[in-house]
């Protein structure tokens, strides 16, 4: 004989956030990739003043609230995502709606 037991438990869901971390070379650091793009655009006839390149990193994670999420994303930028010697970064934060499990 088989018995099945169903246990219901309430789980407090933390809000989910997506941090968009934009990383660029600092203003006083040469940007060879930006210079190459600038040259290529000029050769195509575009009038370009300057091109600076960078990268975008999207990180989805859970945090208690927006302030905690912003602090966590800043730590990510400081500790790993950006090289503080040659790069600067900025964080844009978007909440993501989560639905309770059925």
N, CA, C and O of each residue as an XYZ file, in Angstrom:
408
protein
N       0.842     -1.152      0.000
C       0.000      0.000      0.000
C       0.907      1.241      0.000
O       1.869      1.318      0.765
N       0.587      2.204     -0.865
C       1.368      3.427     -0.963
C       0.595      4.592     -0.391
O      -0.606      4.725     -0.624
N       1.275      5.428      0.351
C       0.684      6.642      0.903
C       1.428      7.840      0.346
O       2.653      7.824      0.229
N       0.706      8.841      0.017
C       1.352     10.078     -0.406
C       1.003     11.168      0.591
O      -0.130     11.268      1.062
N       1.971     11.954      0.890
C       1.785     13.041      1.842
C       2.072     14.345      1.115
O       3.086     14.486      0.432
N       1.178     15.273      1.272
C       1.369     16.575      0.648
C       1.593     17.606      1.743
O       0.720     17.834      2.580
N       2.739     18.213      1.734
C       3.048     19.253      2.699
C       3.057     20.591      1.987
O       3.722     20.766      0.967
N       2.306     21.533      2.542
C       2.325     22.879      1.983
C       3.111     23.744      2.935
O       2.888     23.717      4.146
N       4.024     24.505      2.391
C       4.762     25.433      3.222
C       4.795     26.770      2.517
O       4.854     26.856      1.291
N       4.756     27.776      3.304
C       4.821     29.111      2.731
C       6.271     29.532      2.631
O       7.050     29.396      3.574
N       6.604     30.036      1.488
C       7.969     30.484      1.248
C       7.921     31.971      0.972
O       7.186     32.428      0.096
N       8.700     32.718      1.717
C       8.774     34.157      1.475
C       9.697     34.380      0.285
O      10.877     34.029      0.319
N       9.147     34.960     -0.750
C       9.943     35.201     -1.949
C      10.632     36.549     -1.848
O      10.024     37.550     -1.468
N      11.893     36.558     -2.189
C      12.617     37.822     -2.267
C      12.412     38.369     -3.668
O      12.314     37.604     -4.627
N      12.349     39.668     -3.790
C      12.215     40.236     -5.131
C      13.436     39.912     -5.988
O      14.559     39.842     -5.488
N      13.208     39.721     -7.251
C      14.300     39.465     -8.188
C      14.616     40.770     -8.904
O      13.721     41.540     -9.253
N      15.889     40.999     -9.112
C      16.361     42.199     -9.796
C      17.284     41.813    -10.936
O      17.892     40.743    -10.925
N      17.383     42.694    -11.918
C      18.369     42.552    -12.976
C      19.224     43.808    -12.936
O      18.735     44.925    -13.101
N      20.512     43.593    -12.714
C      21.459     44.702    -12.723
C      22.098     44.765    -14.098
O      22.595     43.764    -14.614
N      22.077     45.945    -14.680
C      22.747     46.196    -15.958
C      23.995     46.998    -15.599
O      23.909     48.178    -15.258
N      25.151     46.349    -15.677
C      26.407     46.984    -15.310
C      27.120     47.403    -16.599
O      27.514     46.562    -17.407
N      27.276     48.719    -16.774
C      27.935     49.268    -17.957
C      29.371     49.609    -17.590
O      29.612     50.426    -16.702
N      30.318     48.988    -18.268
C      31.732     49.132    -17.950
C      32.430     49.780    -19.138
O      32.290     49.339    -20.279
N      33.193     50.848    -18.843
C      33.893     51.580    -19.903
C      35.303     51.923    -19.447
O      35.570     52.000    -18.248
N      36.204     52.128    -20.403
C      37.535     52.609    -20.009
C      37.406     54.004    -19.388
O      36.567     54.801    -19.807
N      38.231     54.285    -18.404
C      38.228     55.627    -17.808
C      38.594     56.649    -18.876
O      39.254     56.319    -19.862
N      38.159     57.897    -18.675
C      38.336     58.958    -19.672
C      39.801     59.157    -20.061
O      40.093     59.454    -21.219
N      40.725     58.998    -19.113
C      42.133     59.239    -19.415
C      42.873     57.992    -19.907
O      44.092     58.022    -20.077
N      42.148     56.910    -20.134
C      42.735     55.664    -20.635
C      42.453     55.550    -22.134
O      41.320     55.737    -22.578
N      43.479     55.247    -22.893
C      43.346     55.074    -24.343
C      42.399     53.904    -24.633
O      42.406     52.897    -23.925
N      41.585     54.053    -25.684
C      40.604     53.036    -26.067
C      40.887     52.601    -27.508
O      40.276     53.128    -28.437
N      41.810     51.641    -27.708
C      42.166     51.227    -29.069
C      40.987     50.715    -29.888
O      40.910     50.969    -31.090
N      40.083     50.009    -29.257
C      38.914     49.493    -29.984
C      38.030     50.655    -30.432
O      37.533     50.653    -31.558
N      37.834     51.631    -29.574
C      37.054     52.810    -29.940
C      37.713     53.588    -31.066
O      37.036     54.096    -31.960
N      39.044     53.679    -31.019
C      39.780     54.369    -32.085
C      39.617     53.647    -33.418
O      39.455     54.287    -34.457
N      39.660     52.320    -33.390
C      39.483     51.536    -34.618
C      38.081     51.723    -35.188
O      37.914     51.882    -36.398
N      37.085     51.704    -34.327
C      35.706     51.909    -34.784
C      35.545     53.309    -35.351
O      34.908     53.501    -36.387
N      36.123     54.282    -34.667
C      36.056     55.669    -35.131
C      36.655     55.804    -36.528
O      36.067     56.440    -37.402
N      37.830     55.204    -36.735
C      38.483     55.241    -38.047
C      37.634     54.571    -39.117
O      37.518     55.081    -40.232
N      37.046     53.437    -38.784
C      36.214     52.720    -39.753
C      34.969     53.536    -40.108
O      34.580     53.594    -41.275
N      34.348     54.162    -39.115
C      33.169     54.986    -39.396
C      33.530     56.200    -40.262
O      32.778     56.584    -41.159
N      34.689     56.793    -39.977
C      35.139     57.921    -40.820
C      35.369     57.463    -42.255
O      35.030     58.184    -43.194
N      35.941     56.274    -42.436
C      36.197     55.775    -43.788
C      34.897     55.499    -44.540
O      34.886     55.446    -45.770
N      33.815     55.325    -43.805
C      32.507     55.130    -44.426
C      31.774     56.447    -44.663
O      30.642     56.467    -45.146
N      32.446     57.554    -44.314
C      31.866     58.861    -44.578
C      31.129     59.498    -43.409
O      30.495     60.539    -43.582
N      31.196     58.906    -42.238
C      30.524     59.467    -41.065
C      31.438     60.476    -40.385
O      32.646     60.265    -40.281
N      30.854     61.566    -39.926
C      31.619     62.558    -39.173
C      31.561     62.181    -37.703
O      30.523     62.319    -37.056
N      32.666     61.711    -37.189
C      32.739     61.188    -35.834
C      33.645     62.063    -34.988
O      34.765     62.375    -35.390
N      33.166     62.457    -33.821
C      34.006     63.210    -32.885
C      34.846     62.236    -32.059
O      36.057     62.416    -31.926
N      34.210     61.211    -31.507
C      34.915     60.245    -30.673
C      34.046     59.011    -30.485
O      32.818     59.100    -30.471
N      34.685     57.872    -30.343
C      33.984     56.634    -30.028
C      34.672     56.015    -28.817
O      35.893     55.854    -28.806
N      33.906     55.674    -27.818
C      34.410     54.957    -26.647
C      33.634     53.645    -26.565
O      32.409     53.629    -26.684
N      34.346     52.570    -26.365
C      33.691     51.271    -26.277
C      33.575     50.850    -24.823
O      34.155     51.465    -23.929
N      32.831     49.811    -24.614
C      32.664     49.263    -23.276
C      31.966     47.931    -23.375
O      31.857     47.341    -24.450
N      31.503     47.474    -22.254
C      30.758     46.217    -22.240
C      29.600     46.347    -21.267
O      29.612     47.178    -20.359
N      28.608     45.511    -21.481
C      27.426     45.485    -20.638
C      27.306     44.080    -20.062
O      27.383     43.090    -20.789
N      27.120     44.007    -18.757
C      26.929     42.722    -18.089
C      25.568     42.757    -17.408
O      25.291     43.652    -16.610
N      24.719     41.782    -17.722
C      23.405     41.663    -17.083
C      23.466     40.549    -16.048
O      23.868     39.426    -16.352
N      23.064     40.871    -14.819
C      23.089     39.889    -13.741
C      21.711     39.855    -13.078
O      21.234     40.876    -12.583
N      21.074     38.684    -13.069
C      19.789     38.516    -12.388
C      20.051     37.883    -11.025
O      20.785     36.900    -10.925
N      19.455     38.443     -9.981
C      19.672     37.934     -8.636
C      18.534     38.375     -7.723
O      17.745     39.254     -8.070
N      18.465     37.755     -6.559
C      17.445     38.089     -5.569
C      18.051     38.979     -4.489
O      19.213     38.819     -4.115
N      17.257     39.906     -4.001
C      17.681     40.781     -2.912
C      16.456     41.189     -2.111
O      15.335     41.162     -2.620
N      16.670     41.562     -0.868
C      15.560     41.904      0.025
C      14.782     43.116     -0.464
O      13.556     43.154     -0.354
N      15.487     44.109     -1.005
C      14.833     45.318     -1.496
C      15.763     46.016     -2.490
O      16.866     45.541     -2.762
N      15.308     47.143     -3.026
C      16.082     47.821     -4.059
C      17.432     48.317     -3.543
O      18.438     48.229     -4.246
N      17.452     48.833     -2.332
C      18.724     49.322     -1.772
C      19.734     48.179     -1.639
O      20.901     48.336     -1.996
N      19.287     47.036     -1.127
C      20.172     45.878     -0.990
C      20.643     45.399     -2.366
O      21.798     45.008     -2.530
N      19.743     45.432     -3.352
C      20.110     45.014     -4.707
C      21.152     45.963     -5.296
O      22.112     45.517     -5.924
N      20.967     47.264     -5.096
C      21.917     48.248     -5.610
C      23.293     48.059     -4.957
O      24.320     48.122     -5.632
N      23.304     47.828     -3.647
C      24.563     47.595     -2.936
C      25.254     46.332     -3.438
O      26.471     46.315     -3.627
N      24.474     45.279     -3.652
C      25.028     44.013     -4.137
C      25.619     44.186     -5.540
O      26.710     43.689     -5.820
N      24.909     44.880     -6.408
C      25.407     45.101     -7.777
C      26.682     45.940     -7.757
O      27.600     45.687     -8.538
N      26.750     46.929     -6.876
C      27.968     47.745     -6.762
C      29.143     46.898     -6.284
O      30.267     47.069     -6.756
N      28.886     45.991     -5.352
C      29.966     45.092     -4.904
C      30.445     44.205     -6.041
O      31.641     43.941     -6.164
N      29.511     43.740     -6.880
C      29.901     42.929     -8.037
C      30.831     43.725     -8.952
O      31.851     43.217     -9.417
N      30.459     44.983     -9.199
C      31.295     45.836    -10.044
C      32.659     46.070     -9.439
O      33.670     45.999    -10.136
N      32.698     46.351     -8.132
C      33.964     46.613     -7.442
C      34.862     45.384     -7.369
O      36.073     45.487     -7.566
N      34.278     44.225     -7.088
C      35.063     43.032     -6.812
C      35.467     42.231     -8.044
O      36.466     41.512     -8.014
N      34.694     42.348     -9.138
C      34.992     41.472    -10.270
C      34.769     42.097    -11.637
O      35.632     41.992    -12.509
N      33.648     42.735    -11.836
C      33.242     43.103    -13.192
C      34.091     44.201    -13.822
O      34.304     44.189    -15.034
N      34.579     45.149    -13.025
C      35.370     46.250    -13.572
C      36.762     46.247    -12.955
O      36.934     45.932    -11.777
N      37.746     46.600    -13.762
C      39.112     46.777    -13.277
C      39.232     48.235    -12.841
O      39.271     49.121    -13.694
N      39.291     48.508    -11.543
C      39.249     49.890    -11.067
C      40.431     50.756    -11.509
O      40.359     51.982    -11.428
N      41.499     50.144    -11.968
C      42.661     50.904    -12.424
C      42.377     51.569    -13.763
O      42.780     52.711    -13.985
N      41.685     50.863    -14.660
C      41.501     51.387    -16.018
C      40.038     51.550    -16.430
O      39.758     52.118    -17.485
N      39.105     51.061    -15.615
C      37.695     51.108    -16.009
C      36.832     51.781    -14.945
O      37.147     51.770    -13.755
N      35.747     52.359    -15.412
C      34.700     52.839    -14.517
C      33.427     52.080    -14.878
O      33.335     51.498    -15.959
N      32.461     52.082    -13.989
C      31.208     51.380    -14.284
C      30.050     52.136    -13.670
O      30.218     52.941    -12.754
N      28.889     51.861    -14.191
C      27.656     52.371    -13.605
C      26.633     51.252    -13.612
O      26.679     50.351    -14.450
N      25.712     51.322    -12.669
C      24.717     50.259    -12.509
C      23.324     50.826    -12.743
O      22.954     51.853    -12.173
N      22.567     50.153    -13.577
C      21.137     50.422    -13.727
C      20.425     49.174    -13.200
O      20.802     48.048    -13.527
N      19.408     49.384    -12.393
C      18.752     48.266    -11.728
C      17.280     48.212    -12.129
O      16.585     49.228    -12.099
N      16.809     47.023    -12.502
C      15.421     46.825    -12.871
C      14.824     45.716    -12.024
O      15.381     44.620    -11.965
N      13.690     45.982    -11.362
C      13.014     44.887    -10.656
C      12.341     43.967    -11.668
O      11.901     44.409    -12.730
N      12.269     42.716    -11.336
C      11.604     41.723    -12.189
C      10.482     41.126    -11.364
O      10.700     40.701    -10.230
N       9.300     41.090    -11.918
C       8.181     40.498    -11.181
C       8.377     38.989    -11.096
O       8.734     38.327    -12.071
N       8.134     38.478     -9.911
C       8.170     37.026     -9.733
C       6.805     36.580     -9.244
O       6.114     37.304     -8.527
N       6.440     35.401     -9.637
C       5.142     34.877     -9.223
C       5.364     33.743     -8.239
O       6.330     32.987     -8.345
N       4.469     33.638     -7.296
C       4.555     32.582     -6.295
C       4.366     31.223     -6.963
O       3.575     31.092     -7.896
N       5.080     30.229     -6.494
C       4.906     28.887     -7.073
C       3.517     28.356     -6.794
O       2.913     28.679     -5.771
N       3.008     27.541     -7.707
C       1.657     26.993     -7.564
C       1.607     25.901     -6.530
O       0.543     25.331     -6.285
